[in-house]
């Protein structure tokens, strides 16, 4: 959208005058379902004990699985179930990670982008909806989901894709928006989670303050904190 013509950007803003937040229902429930999945995974596979021994978790990876499941669930109502599998099922995350060095180099040397326009090189680098793994696999899932939504008498859904369709996006535009949400949202969300957790666990005073806030307001399980409880327990005020 950053490089789109001004009239296109203006048109998109007109279609979503107040954003799509009000059009989404049960988004908190969707996120909490993934939180429960995350806690279940940790309890099932990564709780250390004297009998099981030390069972470390690579939260950098697990946070990516969590974020990917949340984004795909909210985007088109079909979570990728990465947490259930506890692995990068479609190699999407590793595929995206491998692209970052190339993106950094081409950002510094834009002329290199011209090389990718060569026919056979472009075919090697471009993902296709028919791919079995990687970005192409997610593109294929997004395309199949969009095609299904545009079939006659398809029941209305309450997710981002349904909001885009209700506001006039055609099939190609809806597909692009779904992919944009995943590409732009999953990794950034996971990065934010890692940064927040690192800050909390490296500051004992912050941990004590958070636990005290939960206890003071009667929040029994931090893993099931609602939006309302989050407003009551103002973590932003932690010093």
ZATIVO-28628 format. One line per field, with one value per residue (C-alpha): x, y, z; residue number from 1. Coordinates in pm, 1 decimal, padded with zeros to 6 digits. Layout:
c1	X  ...
c2	Y  ...
c3	Z  ...
n	NUM  ...
! end
This chain:
c1	00000.0  00294.0  00371.5  00012.0  -00133.3  -00298.4  -00646.2  -00624.6  -00514.9  -00793.1  -01046.7  -00935.1  -00963.1  -01313.5  -01414.1  -01285.6  -01361.4  -01326.7  -01097.3  -01213.4  -01187.5  -01559.2  -01641.6  -01458.5  -01644.5  -01492.8  -01138.2  -01049.0  -01191.1  -00981.4  -00665.0  -00747.1  -00801.3  -00447.4  -00318.3  -00478.2  -00311.0  00022.5  -00014.8  -00125.2  00182.4  00412.4  00243.1  00246.2  00602.0  00815.3  00754.5  01073.4  01049.3  01267.3  01125.0  01131.5  01444.7  01521.5  01293.6  01381.8  01157.8  01280.9  01030.6  01165.2  01023.2  00715.5  00616.8  00628.3  00395.1  00159.1  00157.5  00107.1  -00191.4  -00349.7  -00300.5  -00435.9  -00735.3  -00827.6  -00741.8  -00960.2  -01090.9  -00855.5  -00567.1  -00259.7  -00236.5  00135.9  00099.3  -00072.8  00211.7  00482.6  00671.4  00691.6  00444.1  00469.8  00825.8  00666.0  00855.3  01193.2  01112.5  01040.1  01351.0  01570.1  01436.9  01549.4  01920.5  01820.2  01576.5  01843.4  02094.7  01845.9  01739.1  02099.8  02163.4  01827.3  01977.4  02003.0  01624.8  01659.0  01834.5  01524.2  01329.2  01522.8  01277.8  01443.7  01571.0  01223.3  01077.5  01332.4  01265.1  00890.8  00658.9  00360.9  00020.9  00084.3  00391.4  00367.8  00568.1  00680.8  00512.5  00355.2  00166.6  00014.0  -00069.7  -00253.4  -00447.9  -00536.1  -00650.8  -00865.2  -01023.0  -01099.4  -01246.7  -01473.5  -01590.8  -01693.1  -01913.7  -02290.8  -02475.1  -02158.3  -02241.9  -02116.8  -01812.3  -01680.6  -01314.0  -01089.6  -01148.9  -01526.4  -01484.8  -01283.5  -01544.1  -01835.7  -01663.5  -01631.0  -01290.7  -01282.4  -01129.6  -00774.0  -00772.4  -00903.6  -00636.6  -00362.8  -00493.6  -00499.9  -00138.2  -00038.5  -00183.1  00015.8  00343.6  00326.3  00160.5  00297.0  00667.1  00617.1  00376.1  00618.4  00903.2  00697.8  00613.4  00979.6  01082.8  00809.3  00886.1  01260.1  01203.4  00975.1  01185.8  01504.9  01349.6  01255.4  01091.0  00861.9  00768.9  00681.2  00479.5  00279.7  00202.4  00101.4  -00132.1  -00296.2  -00341.0  -00473.2  -00743.9  -00838.2  -00712.6  -00674.0  -00494.3  -00276.7  -00318.7  -00689.8  -00688.0  -00967.0  -00956.0  -01156.4  -00917.4  -00625.6  -00771.3  -00800.9  -00452.3  -00256.8  00077.1  00171.4  00212.5  00480.7  00799.7
c2	00000.0  00230.3  00253.4  00230.6  00524.8  00784.8  00724.5  00352.9  00424.4  00683.0  00434.2  00167.4  00414.3  00508.5  00142.8  00114.0  00455.1  00339.9  00045.3  -00314.3  -00359.7  -00305.6  -00561.1  -00841.3  -01050.5  -01293.1  -01186.4  -01196.0  -01548.3  -01653.4  -01518.4  -01678.4  -02012.3  -01990.1  -01888.1  -02202.9  -02404.1  -02244.7  -02320.7  -02673.6  -02727.4  -02603.1  -02819.5  -03122.2  -03108.9  -02854.6  -02876.3  -02992.8  -03236.5  -03475.2  -03769.9  -03614.5  -03408.2  -03069.5  -02990.2  -02648.1  -02465.1  -02250.0  -01972.4  -01781.9  -02057.1  -02126.3  -01759.3  -01768.5  -02069.9  -01890.1  -01567.5  -01754.8  -01945.0  -01626.1  -01429.7  -01704.4  -01758.7  -01390.2  -01334.4  -01604.8  -01822.4  -02111.9  -02144.6  -02312.8  -02538.8  -02482.3  -02509.5  -02845.6  -02977.8  -02785.1  -02743.0  -02525.1  -02743.0  -02568.1  -02428.9  -02086.1  -01930.8  -02065.4  -01962.5  -01605.2  -01595.7  -01702.5  -01408.6  -01139.2  -01136.6  -01102.4  -00823.0  -00637.8  -00661.8  -00549.4  -00260.3  -00137.8  -00219.8  -00172.3  -00245.0  -00612.1  -00633.2  -00614.5  -00951.5  -01114.0  -00995.7  -01232.8  -01505.9  -01821.3  -01649.1  -01513.7  -01864.0  -01995.2  -01720.2  -01663.9  -01874.9  -02034.5  -02126.8  -02485.7  -02519.5  -02787.6  -02593.1  -02241.2  -01915.4  -02075.6  -02325.2  -02043.9  -01857.4  -02167.6  -02195.7  -01825.0  -01858.9  -02165.4  -01986.5  -01674.2  -01883.7  -02056.3  -01725.0  -01597.8  -01897.7  -01830.9  -01859.1  -01900.9  -01833.9  -01502.8  -01528.8  -01290.7  -01250.9  -01011.7  -01174.3  -01146.6  -00779.9  -00712.1  -00882.5  -00698.7  -00370.0  -00435.1  -00594.2  -00827.2  -01175.0  -01069.7  -00778.5  -00997.3  -01258.0  -00993.0  -00851.5  -01196.2  -01258.5  -00909.5  -00973.8  -01294.0  -01161.7  -00832.3  -00955.1  -01294.0  -01215.9  -00869.6  -01009.6  -01287.0  -01034.9  -00815.9  -01116.1  -01213.4  -00858.4  -00824.5  -01161.7  -01093.4  -00762.0  -00919.9  -01224.7  -01019.1  -00780.1  -00957.2  -00639.0  -00639.8  -01005.0  -00935.3  -00628.3  -00817.9  -01106.6  -00860.9  -00681.6  -01008.6  -01111.6  -00771.9  -00778.5  -01141.0  -01258.6  -01629.3  -01737.7  -01489.9  -01714.5  -01627.6  -01253.6  -01079.1  -00735.6  -00594.3  -00739.9  -00604.6  -00255.2  -00304.5  -00446.3  -00163.6  -00320.0  00001.6  00163.1  -00081.5  00099.6
c3	00000.0  00059.5  -00312.2  -00439.2  -00633.7  -00415.0  -00559.8  -00472.1  -00116.5  -00078.2  -00211.0  00035.0  00324.2  00210.6  00220.1  00576.7  00731.0  01090.0  01030.7  01034.9  01410.5  01468.2  01199.6  01376.5  01627.1  01873.6  01785.1  02152.8  02178.4  01879.6  02039.6  02374.9  02203.9  02065.8  02411.1  02553.3  02277.4  02363.9  02734.5  02652.7  02436.7  02713.0  02975.5  02747.4  02617.6  02799.0  03173.6  03341.7  03630.5  03827.7  03635.8  03287.9  03335.6  03183.4  02889.7  02743.6  02498.4  02210.7  02263.9  01963.9  01744.1  01954.0  01955.7  01575.0  01574.0  01811.5  01609.6  01283.1  01422.3  01561.0  01238.5  01012.1  01240.8  01250.8  00882.9  00729.5  01011.4  00941.9  01190.6  01047.4  01357.9  01397.8  01775.6  01744.3  01532.1  01721.1  01396.7  01087.9  00898.5  00565.4  00602.0  00575.4  00867.0  00755.2  00398.4  00504.2  00725.8  00434.4  00232.4  00479.0  00377.7  00013.4  00097.6  00294.7  00009.5  -00255.2  -00031.1  -00028.4  -00395.2  -00573.4  -00914.4  -00814.9  -00837.5  -01214.9  -01210.3  -01068.0  -01370.8  -01594.7  -01696.1  -01563.4  -01247.6  -01176.9  -01203.6  -00953.3  -00698.9  -00734.4  -00516.4  -00687.2  -00547.9  -00655.2  -00430.7  -00163.3  00094.4  00181.0  00091.4  -00214.7  00000.6  00208.3  -00113.4  -00231.8  00095.0  00078.8  -00281.9  -00206.8  00090.7  -00114.7  -00396.9  -00145.5  -00000.1  -00343.3  -00417.5  -00422.0  -00091.0  00110.7  00478.6  00610.3  00833.9  01095.9  01012.7  00824.0  00487.6  00528.2  00624.5  00309.4  00090.6  00254.8  00177.2  -00192.4  -00251.8  -00548.5  -00544.8  -00635.9  -00390.8  -00108.4  -00175.6  -00167.6  00159.7  00321.7  00224.4  00337.1  00681.9  00717.7  00577.9  00767.1  01085.8  01186.6  01220.1  01370.3  01630.1  01722.8  01749.4  01983.0  02202.6  02230.0  02320.5  02583.2  02742.1  02742.6  02918.2  03178.6  03266.0  03284.5  03537.9  03866.0  03990.9  03685.8  03740.8  04104.6  04007.9  03744.0  03980.8  04251.8  04010.8  03908.8  04271.7  04376.8  04108.6  04151.5  03815.3  03873.1  03556.3  03362.2  03056.5  03043.6  03090.2  02901.6  02741.3  03032.7  03288.5  03089.3  03123.8  03499.7  03538.6  03382.4  03300.7  03124.1  03464.4  03578.4  03668.1
n	1  2  3  4  5  6  7  8  9  10  11  12  13  14  15  16  17  18  19  20  21  22  23  24  25  26  27  28  29  30  31  32  33  34  35  36  37  38  39  40  41  42  43  44  45  46  47  48  49  50  51  52  53  54  55  56  57  58  59  60  61  62  63  64  65  66  67  68  69  70  71  72  73  74  75  76  77  78  79  80  81  82  83  84  85  86  87  88  89  90  91  92  93  94  95  96  97  98  99  100  101  102  103  104  105  106  107  108  109  110  111  112  113  114  115  116  117  118  119  120  121  122  123  124  125  126  127  128  129  130  131  132  133  134  135  136  137  138  139  140  141  142  143  144  145  146  147  148  149  150  151  152  153  154  155  156  157  158  159  160  161  162  163  164  165  166  167  168  169  170  171  172  173  174  175  176  177  178  179  180  181  182  183  184  185  186  187  188  189  190  191  192  193  194  195  196  197  198  199  200  201  202  203  204  205  206  207  208  209  210  211  212  213  214  215  216  217  218  219  220  221  222  223  224  225  226  227  228  229  230  231  232  233  234  235  236  237  238  239
! end
